Amino acid sequence: MLYIPDDAALLEESMTEKELDDIAESLMAGFRCYIKREDESVIEIPDIDEFSDTYEFWEDMINEIAQNSDSYVTIEKMKSWESFRVRERFIDIVTDQFLQRKLRDALSKRKPFRHFKFEIDNSGPWPQ
């Protein structure tokens, strides 16, 4: 899941679902993602806190973003607690009582996201 700041809402509307999925995947893989306001290009840089050995390779781009921060929108990964709340709200709109119970149970277990995903993936076909 990703968090798009309010000032970037128009950017989100102009992006395709594939582009948003790619950003979400990059965030989960440990990248930091930025959107250049001028042309809406997506820039993905490894999170230096996690991949410190790659700093030299990305140094110019990191400095460019830091020096021109107003030209970029930072896309952040949701905090764990925010993602948990999204799942809780999702459960509230599920109409199948059996699935609702299974999802609530999944969130109460150790490693709730993994259990939640398992229940969703094994709950039958979903409309696209």
Helices and strands as residue ranges (DSSP letters): E 2-3, G 6-8, H 9-14, H 17-28, E 31-36, E 42-46, G 52-54, H 55-67, G 69-71, E 72-77, H 80-93, H 97-108, H 112-121
